[in-house]
Amino acid sequence: MPRETARRGMTGRAVVSLVVLAATVYLLLTTAPRLGLDLRGGTQIVLETKDSPTVTADAQTTDRTLEVLRRRVDALGVAEPMLARSGDNRIIVELPGVRDPREAVEVIGRTAQLSFHPVLAAGAAPGDSRVLTDESGQPITLGPAALTGEGVDEALSSIDSQGGGGWLVSVDFKGDSGRAWERLTGQAACSPPGDPARRVAIALDDKVISSPQVSPQVACGVGIVGGSTQITGQFSPAEAKDLALLINAGALPTPVEIIEQRTVGPTLGAAAIDASARAAVIGLALTALFLLAVYRLAGLIAVGALVAYAAVSYAALLAVGATLTLPGLAGFVLAIGMAVDATVLVFERAREEHSVKRGGSLPRSVSRGFSGALSAIVDSNVTTLLAAGLLFWLASGPVRGFGVTLSIGVVVALFISLVLTRLLLHLTMRGVVARKSRLSGLAHEGRVRRWVNRLDPGFLGKPRRWLVVAGAVVIAAIAGLFVAGPNLGVEFTGGRVIEYSTSAPADVERVRDAVSDAGFPRAIVQTSGEKDISVRTEPIDEDATERIRAAVARVAGDATEIRDEQIGPSLGAELRTKAVIALGLAVLAQLIYLAVRFDWRLGVATVAALGQDVLIILGIFAWLGKSMDGVFLAALLTVIGYSVNDSVVVFDRVREVRGQRRKEPFSRVVGTAVLQTLPRTINTGIGVLFVLGALLFLGDGSLADFALALLLGLVAGTVSTVATAGPVAILLDKRWPGAGRPVRKASPARQRDDNGAVV
């Protein structure tokens, strides 16, 4: 029966919600967060590259070494590390929240030269052979390497289920290395069982880690086919994991020596953290009050859903072991504000159904609201999830961390809006509330919709005029990149690190204030060891260096300079290249998805608006002289997600309106869709605006710039959907008619509300 089916559906939502909330409470009570370098500090390791017989340890070699180290650190599960070249042959590595610094030092400092050798028979010792000890400590004679770690495609650790316990590492070869492995094992198979020459030795950094005999089933001259092998040796789980990590990350181009290891303090002070926390609380409180004022009882449900969203998202971050940094927390707070979007979309659709279209009972209008908003919610979140997934799989460093946070936020937002919020509305929008529907906040149009209903949907009838104005704004913004020039942060340009020894432990908060007052508000000041103070800033001259020294001495009483080095960018060329490739593929994936779900013309229009938003923000930051650092990069990625989300909501309505008004000019269809979704756009924008405004005016300096970039993106994304995406779609439809044609949907007779009634 339909009503019984609807009842079972609500029961299922209730059970799922209780399970998720119970797991959330458990994780919040039992799991401690992993804090980043800016909030808690961590371990600093200074490495020095050394010359090898074939490679000179110069700046270029050190840069290649740094990228291999970055892959190793990422594989260790350390999120948001800091790696930078210092001088020509030193690398500074800062690892937040590392539980065992000794293990990290051992893994990242190993050369990891992997090689596969034939084992020579007793008495055979040509000039290019070497005598080492095998894994059991017995001497073994190795011939020249038949292949190296360069030929390895992937290595995975797993339990050795057939070898009597322990762990092993499976190795897959690539290209010609698979055939080299066949030749090596085929040659060894020609020796009788028990002969040392039937063994194959696998060495790591001139240490034999495994030297198994080739199986008797392997034929002489044939070898092991399939392009893969297994490294056994009774490894522990940690040893197998580390070995697979080293093989996958690759060998260091040159040997490294650990010359220093110490504990460093947080890069941000307690005052900055407290100010940002207050700003977040105030912003969220204002957002909650706004929702209550606009949507009344439904607004109270939205506030409860937001609290649940914050708790579930944070618990999910704890569950996956994500490292929490202040920019990440700021983005998390912003995501809470943007999570209002799906709920507001449902509310406005319910208002539209109840007051404008059909009327009827309040529960039925709410169900229609969910049905009407479902495709927009799913499409906007799927496009964001595509981008987040590609950023996670293809990028590295902070961009990859952003992908993790974004993915979790999207999945949790879908759960909250489609499961928990729907359940709460189903339970409350009945009985007295249904009879006195004004209490709900969903039974009237709202001021914004009443104003919108008076506007003419034909305002996009001349799309070229809109594009001319948009083009002029973009040109003015781009001019800032050439006239004023981008002010790249230390992460992109490198800079200078100066370390001072003080006679007694100095108050790092007072040192930060003194350095900022001396004209360096962006300098990163942190403790280094027990008494030392480290200052990291952009490239500066000797006069500026003296001003910093004087500022430190003024507070610490005595400051002796013990180190002054130029450092390279922590966001190196390889990381930037990976980020650009990942972002490009993410945009392409979104374009393909929109082309399939909507129409290729609407996909192109969405990407055009996205590009405009990015250029405008870059240009404005250039004109204002604001620093473009890692925090700004996170803000830019957030803006891209918001821009696509806004266009998807409008174009989803375009598809619906065109299905209802097939003979109406496409420009009026787009104009109607913009106006019908405008209440959602305005109310969501105001909700997010409270959070951003609080961060902008009350937060720390770097977070203020973060909020400014997002605030500009919020305005630009909203305007570009109307002034760029809409006109581009209209012009493309004129050239290639057919944009926004509706896809076939289920018959209305088959759509039922939560009570089982046909809607």
C-alpha positions, 0 to 999 in steps of 0.5 A: 500500500502507498501509505504503508510504503511511505511509512516504511520510508520514514521509519528507514530515515529515522533508523539511519538518522539515529545510527549516524547521530549515535556514531557521531556522539561516540566519535566526538567523545572518544576521538581526539582531533589531529591539529595542524602546524598552525594550531599545535606545532609539530616536528621539524626536520632539517635534511641536507642533500649529499653528492653521490658518485653520479649526481651533484647535490645542487638546487635542482637536485634538491628540488627533485628530492623535495618532491619525492619527500613530499610523496613519502610524507603524504603516504605516511598520512601526514596532512598539511605538512610544510616542506621547503628548500633552504639554500641550495642543498637543505630541506626543511620538513615540518610534520604536524601531529606525528605520533612517532617522529623517529619512524617518520625520520627513518622513512623520509630520510632513506635513499630507497634505491630498490634493485633486483639482482641475480644471486651467483653460485658459490665461488663465482665472483666476477668484478662487478659482483658484491657480497652482502648478507641476506635476510637471515644474516648469511653471506650472499653474492649478488650480480649486477642489478637486472632492474631497479625501482624505476620499473615498479608501477605500484606496491601494496602491503598485505597479509602473507596468508600462504607463508606462515604468517607475517606480511608481504609486499606485492609489486607490479612492474611497468613497461619493459621491466615486466619482461626484465623480471621474466628474464631474471627469474627464467635465468635463475630457474635453470639452476637446480633447487637448493643452488644459491643461483636459483635465488633472486635478491631484492635489495633496498639501499644495499641491504638485501630484504628478500632473497627467495628461491624461484619456485620449482614450477617455473620453467628454465628460460621462461621465468615468472610471467604476468609482470608482478611479484611478491616480496616476502620476509616475515615483515611486520605490518608497519615494516610492510607498509613502510616498504610499500610506501618507499617503493611507491614514492620512488628513490631519492635522487641523491642521499640525504643526511638528517642534520637537525630535528626539533619540536616547533610551536604553532605558527598562529598565536592563541589570540588569533585562534581565539579571535577566529573562534569568536568570529565563527560563533558570532557568524553562525549565531547570526545565521541561525537568527536569520533563519528563524526570522525568515522561516519561523518553525522551519527555520528552527528545524534548519538550525537543528539540521545545521548543528547536526551537519557541523557535528556529523562533518566534524566526526567524519573528519575525526574518523578519517584522521584528517589534520585540522588547520585554521584555514581548514576550520574556516572552510569548515565553518563556511561549509556549514553556512553553505549547507543552508543552501539545500535546506533553503532550496526545499523551503522556497520550493515548498513556499512556491508550491503552497502559495503560488502554484497549487495550494493544498495541505502543508505536508503535501506542499513540503513533499512537493518541495522536496520532489521539486528541489531533489534534482537541483540538490543532487546535481549541484552536489554531484558536480562538487563531489566530482571536483573534490574527488579529482582534487583528492586523487590527482593533487597533493599537499593542501589542495588534496586536503581541501578535496578531503574536507570538501568531499566529506562536507558534500556527502554529509550535506546530502544526508542532512538535507535528504534524510534528517531534514525531511524526517524532521519536517515530516514530524512537525508539519502536521497536526496543529502546525498544519492547521495553523500553517502560518506558524510553519514559515512555509505557507506564505510567499515571503517578501523577496518572492513578492518583490520578484513576482513584479519583475519582468522575466524578459530582462535577458532579451538582449544578452550581448549587452550583459556580456559586454558589461561582464567583459568590461569588468573582467578586463578591468580585473585582469588589468590588475594582474599586469599593472599592480601584479600578483602579490604571491605569498611565501608558499609560492615564492619562497622567502627567508627564515631567520632564527634567534637564540634568546637567553630565556624562553620568550613570550612568542605572542609578544614577539609576534606582535612586535614583528607585526608592528615592525611592518611584517604582519604576514611573518610566521613566528614560532618557537623552535626548540626550547629557547629559540624563535624562528621568523619566516617571511617573504624575501627581504633586504638587510634593513628589513632583517635588522628591523625584525631582529630589533623587534625580537630583541625588544621583547626577548631582551637578548636575541642572537641570530643563529641562522639566516637562510633563503627558503624556496616555495613550500608549494613547489612547481610539481605540486602547483602543476598537479593542482592545475591539472587536477583542477582542469580535469575537475572542470572538464568532469563537471562540464561532461556531467552537465552536458549529460544531465542538462545540455552541453550549451548549459555546461559551457555557460557554467564554465564561462561563468566560473572562469569569470569569477576566478579572474575577477577575484584574482584581479581584485586581490592584485589591485588591493595588493592582498597576498595570494597564499595557500589560504587564498588558494583554498578560498579560490577552490571554494569559490569555484564550487559555489559558482558551479553550484549556483549555476546548476540550481538556475539551469535545473529550473531552466530545464523545468520551465522550458518543459512547461513553456516550449513555445516561449523564447529561450531568453524569457525561459532563462529570465523566469528561471533566474527570478524563480530561484532568486529567493533561494539565492538571496536567502542563502547568500545572506546566511553565508554573508553573516559567517563571512562578515564575522570572519572578515571583521573579527577574524585574524588577518589571514582569515580576513583575506580568506573571508574577503576572497569568499565574499567576493566569490559569493557576489561574483558567483551570484552575478555571473550566473545572471550576467554571464551564464544566462546570456552565454546559454541564450546565445548558444541556443540561438546558434545551436537551438535546443538548450535546456530541453527537459529530460523525460521524467516519471509520470506525475501520477507515480509521484507520492508524498510522505503519506502515500498520496498522489502529488 
